Amino acid sequence: MITLWGRLNSHNVKKIAWALIEMNLTFERKDIGGQFGYTPEYLAMNPNRMVPTLHDGDLTLWESNAILRYLADRYAPAFRSDDPVIRASGDKWMDWQFHYADAQRDAFLGCVRQGKDGTDAIVARSAGNAIAMMAILDAELAHRNWLSGERFGIADIPMGVYAHTYFSLPVNRPDLRHLAEWYTRLKQRPGYSSQVMIPLT
């Protein structure tokens, strides 16, 4: 049995929970981190005081994108291209997500945790940075439907999680048509509504 440790209101935990459903893998998720705190048992597995952590047989693994790559390589190779050029391009967008998270962080914290909106200066600055980065993603999606290549794959998952947050925050956003169309396609994917499209907290 695969065990996923982490609270579902974490972007990085959402990635793995969604991926597990996409791959039709049976798993158990255990709340940890945030309002649930960290137990000595958990910190023995992951001393970083972060989530998620995946336990699968003899393997204990942390770092969300490493977990995504492991799950695809072991259980669902169709979710990751065999072509090294396409795979590298997808990996680029997976890792770029962490830069995007930094850009969006103050807007997320201000709106979701502090009850602010786009009129707040700090929120507006962060939202502007996030929009500028999403314009880069929009330009990429003008040329293809998926960040993973010709079909959906794990490279779509990291920014797919953040896309829901982007479209949910109470800030003014420009019309980024290709990004919006990709988001519409994501909402039709297995597990996206139940694991990603949950209230932001």
C-alpha positions in Angstrom: 0.0 0.0 0.0 1.3 3.4 -0.9 1.0 6.0 1.9 1.1 9.7 1.2 1.8 11.9 4.2 0.6 15.5 4.1 -2.3 17.8 4.5 -4.3 18.3 1.3 -4.4 22.1 1.5 -0.7 22.0 0.6 0.0 22.6 -3.1 2.8 20.0 -3.0 0.6 17.3 -1.5 -2.2 18.1 -4.0 0.3 17.2 -6.7 0.9 13.7 -5.5 -2.7 13.0 -4.5 -3.9 14.0 -7.9 -1.2 12.0 -9.7 -2.0 8.9 -7.7 -5.6 9.1 -8.9 -4.6 9.8 -12.4 -2.4 6.6 -12.3 -5.2 4.6 -10.8 -3.1 3.7 -7.8 -4.5 2.7 -4.4 -3.2 4.8 -1.6 -3.8 6.1 1.9 -3.3 9.7 2.8 -2.4 10.7 6.4 -2.7 14.3 7.5 0.5 15.9 8.8 2.0 19.3 8.8 0.4 22.7 9.2 -2.5 22.6 11.6 -1.8 18.9 12.2 1.8 19.4 13.3 4.6 16.9 12.9 5.1 13.7 14.9 8.4 12.1 15.8 7.5 9.2 13.5 7.1 11.6 10.6 10.2 13.5 11.3 12.2 10.3 11.4 11.1 9.8 7.8 11.4 13.4 6.7 13.5 15.7 9.0 12.8 18.8 6.8 9.5 19.5 8.6 7.8 19.7 5.2 5.3 17.7 3.2 4.7 15.5 1.3 6.4 12.3 2.0 5.6 9.1 0.2 6.1 5.6 1.6 6.0 2.7 -0.9 7.4 -0.6 0.2 11.0 -0.1 1.3 11.1 3.4 -0.2 10.5 6.6 1.7 10.7 9.6 -0.6 10.3 13.4 -0.1 10.4 16.3 -2.6 7.2 16.4 -4.5 8.6 16.5 -8.1 10.9 13.6 -7.3 7.9 11.7 -6.1 6.0 12.5 -9.3 8.9 11.2 -11.4 9.2 8.0 -9.3 5.5 7.2 -9.6 5.6 7.7 -13.3 8.8 5.7 -13.8 7.6 2.8 -11.7 3.9 2.6 -12.2 2.8 4.8 -15.2 5.5 5.3 -17.8 2.9 6.7 -20.3 2.8 9.8 -18.1 6.4 10.6 -19.0 7.8 10.7 -22.5 10.6 8.3 -23.6 12.0 11.1 -25.9 14.8 12.8 -23.9 14.1 16.2 -25.5 10.4 16.1 -24.7 11.1 14.8 -21.2 13.6 17.5 -20.5 11.2 20.2 -21.7 8.6 18.8 -19.3 11.1 18.7 -16.5 11.9 22.4 -17.1 8.2 23.3 -16.4 8.1 21.1 -13.4 11.0 22.8 -11.8 9.9 26.3 -13.0 6.9 25.8 -10.8 9.0 26.6 -7.7 9.9 30.0 -9.1 6.2 30.6 -9.8 5.3 29.6 -6.3 7.7 32.3 -5.0 6.1 34.9 -7.2 2.6 34.0 -6.1 3.3 33.5 -2.4 2.4 36.9 -1.0 -0.8 37.1 -3.0 -1.8 33.7 -1.8 -1.0 34.4 1.9 -2.6 37.9 1.7 -5.8 36.8 0.1 -6.3 33.3 1.7 -4.7 33.7 5.1 -5.2 37.4 5.8 -8.5 38.2 4.0 -7.0 40.8 1.7 -7.6 41.3 -2.0 -5.9 42.9 -5.1 -6.2 46.4 -3.7 -3.5 45.6 -1.1 -0.1 46.8 -2.3 1.8 43.6 -1.3 -0.9 41.4 -2.8 -1.0 43.5 -6.0 2.8 43.3 -6.4 2.8 39.5 -6.0 -0.2 39.1 -8.3 1.6 41.2 -10.9 4.7 38.9 -10.7 2.5 35.8 -11.0 0.6 37.2 -14.0 3.9 38.0 -15.7 5.0 34.4 -15.2 1.7 33.0 -16.3 2.1 35.0 -19.5 5.2 33.0 -20.2 3.3 29.8 -19.7 0.5 31.1 -21.9 2.9 31.6 -24.7 4.2 28.1 -24.3 0.6 26.7 -24.4 -0.1 28.6 -27.6 2.0 25.9 -29.3 0.8 22.7 -27.6 -2.0 21.4 -25.4 0.1 19.9 -22.7 3.4 20.7 -21.0 4.2 17.0 -21.1 4.2 16.8 -24.9 1.4 15.4 -27.1 -0.6 14.1 -24.1 -1.2 14.9 -20.5 1.6 13.8 -18.2 3.4 14.5 -14.9 4.9 17.7 -16.3 1.4 19.3 -16.3 0.8 18.5 -12.6 2.9 21.0 -10.7 1.7 24.1 -12.6 -1.7 22.5 -12.9 -2.1 22.7 -9.2 -1.0 26.3 -9.1 -3.3 27.2 -12.0 -6.3 26.6 -9.8 -4.9 28.9 -7.2 -4.2 31.5 -9.8 -7.7 31.5 -11.1 -9.2 31.5 -7.6 -7.5 34.5 -6.0 -9.6 37.7 -5.8 -7.3 39.7 -8.1 -7.7 41.2 -11.5 -6.2 39.0 -14.2 -5.7 39.6 -18.0 -7.2 37.3 -20.5 -4.5 34.6 -21.1 -6.5 32.4 -23.5 -4.2 29.5 -23.9 -3.7 29.3 -20.2 -7.4 29.4 -19.6 -8.0 26.6 -22.2 -5.4 24.4 -20.5 -7.0 25.0 -17.1 -10.4 23.9 -18.6 -8.8 20.7 -19.9 -7.2 20.1 -16.5 -10.6 20.4 -14.8 -11.7 17.4 -16.8 -8.9 15.2 -15.6 -9.5 12.4 -13.0 -8.9 13.6 -9.5 -8.5 17.3 -10.3 -11.8 18.4 -8.8 -11.5 16.2 -5.6 -7.8 16.8 -4.9 -6.9 20.2 -6.3 -10.2 22.2 -6.7 -10.8 22.4 -3.0 -11.2 25.6 -0.9 -8.0 27.5 -0.4 -6.9 27.6 3.2 
